[in-house]
Amino acid sequence: MAVTAVVGAQWGDEGKGRVVDWLGQRADMVIRFQGGDNAGHTVINDFGLFKLHMVPSGIFNPDTVCIVGTGCVVNPEGLLIELGEVEAAGVTTDNLWLSSRAHVVMPYHPQLDGLQERARAEAQQIGTTKRGIGPAYTDKAARRGVRLGDLLRPAWLRERLTLAVAYANSRFAEYNEPLVDLEVMMTTCAGWADQIGHRIVDTVPLVRAAISADQRVLLEGQLGVMRDLDWGIYPYVTSSNPTAAYAAAGAGLPPSAITSVIGVVKAYSTSVGGGPFPCELHDAAGQRLRDIGLEYGATTGRPRRCGWFDGVAIGYAAWLNGFTGLAVTKLDVLDTFNEILVCTAYKLDGEIIHHLPDTPDQERCEPVYEAWPGWNEPTIDARRWDDLPKAARSFLHRISELAGVPIDFISVGPERDRLVVMDHAFNASAPEAS
């Protein structure tokens, strides 16, 4: 049995989609275990370029069973648009199933999301995508949410929607906004049932059968540990748990079934949204990272905040997730830098620390950097460890050392085949930084 969780090791946007796309060609099942369509996974393969928000990245292998798991919140309208784009490229979606227990992002959730964000003082804004993810998870936690399986039971759905719409209208009344019509919502849900009802199933039997048959299962997360509801930079976080500890719960399998955890991390740091970001660059180097790396959000198009690699954050992420390996993406973005900095500690109120403090203290942290020489040659054609420039290998050694985890994959371009696949752990000692 091989069950692998693929999770973000930074602030999100690490390149998980391209990793799962590659691994998905060798997987029997891919399960998206949390989140909604508030973040996108950019995938480039033989079918073209895709920005997947809800559909698991394993969809491009027709032999892979793809599941949107119970831990997700699903906007049916967005899902239908995404399925249409994938199918237009000649990709079958007959292998996609939706957990009947996953919650629905209703049309009033994005409206509430935008109103709530606007009501916050500018300094307290979270940077939400306004896709309604937070309000949907709020309704779930308050036990007034609507689940996908409810779409198939009109009488039960009416009971659930009556409760949910009453609460939504109480909020809209506070904002002096038009109220939601229950019958319109019932009609909308009936349309969704017609379009996606055949995909809505109890996914537990599917998952149990795959595990019992020793199949290769991938668990695909969204965003990263620094946006985790409990362990991220609260309150500038998402409304679910992108960490590996939640992968089992969101996918519907026992924690003991997970045999490996791959942390996906960029060779530098990026973040979209508010909150502390200790290594953020506001200079020409930061702009170069953004321009070369095309660092703009796949969902919102917002420019990403960019900075050097944060070795404190990766140590924190590795501990919380229990990484067994790393996938380092976008190494090629650094190909033309003469010098590359790596944060190895923070300075907080004059004291050097090597741990990640809570959000208010992170706001005051200053990065302590090591300088590493660049390699000034292209890496896009590298397919083996020895193909990489010596300086790039030294830099990667340092990332592995800071994480305390071996590197399994190194991405040197967005296309599926631009990947160095390691079949062994690092065993050489790391060279000295300059």
Number of C-alpha atoms within 10 A of each C-alpha: 14 15 24 23 30 30 32 29 33 27 23 28 28 29 24 31 29 25 27 27 25 20 19 26 17 16 23 19 27 31 30 29 31 29 28 32 23 20 22 24 29 21 24 18 15 10 13 10 14 19 19 23 22 27 26 28 29 32 27 23 21 16 16 20 24 29 29 29 32 27 26 28 30 27 23 21 14 16 18 16 11 18 18 13 15 22 13 11 13 10 16 15 18 13 17 21 23 26 24 22 20 25 25 27 29 25 16 19 23 20 17 22 19 15 16 17 17 11 11 11 9 10 8 13 17 18 15 21 20 19 24 25 28 26 23 28 24 15 19 17 10 10 12 19 23 26 21 29 21 24 25 20 12 14 10 13 19 18 13 17 21 16 15 20 20 16 14 18 18 13 16 18 12 8 13 10 12 9 15 16 12 16 12 10 18 17 11 15 22 17 14 17 21 11 13 17 18 11 17 22 17 16 20 15 11 15 21 14 11 18 18 9 10 13 16 19 27 29 26 29 28 33 30 27 31 29 29 23 18 17 18 23 24 18 17 21 26 28 20 23 26 33 31 29 16 19 29 19 16 25 26 21 16 11 13 8 14 20 12 17 24 26 32 28 29 25 24 25 26 28 26 23 19 17 24 20 25 20 25 19 17 11 10 9 15 19 17 17 23 19 13 14 17 12 21 18 17 18 17 15 10 13 17 20 22 25 25 23 24 28 26 21 24 25 22 22 26 22 12 15 21 17 23 18 22 25 28 28 24 21 21 23 23 24 20 15 15 11 13 20 20 25 21 22 21 26 15 16 11 9 8 14 17 15 14 17 15 13 18 12 12 18 15 14 24 19 23 20 18 14 14 19 16 20 21 15 14 16 21 22 15 19 18 13 16 10 13 20 17 13 15 22 17 21 24 20 20 21 26 23 17 20 23 17 22 21 26 20 20 28 27 26 21 21 18 18 17 17 24 22 15 16 11 9 12 16 8 8 10 16 12 10 13 8
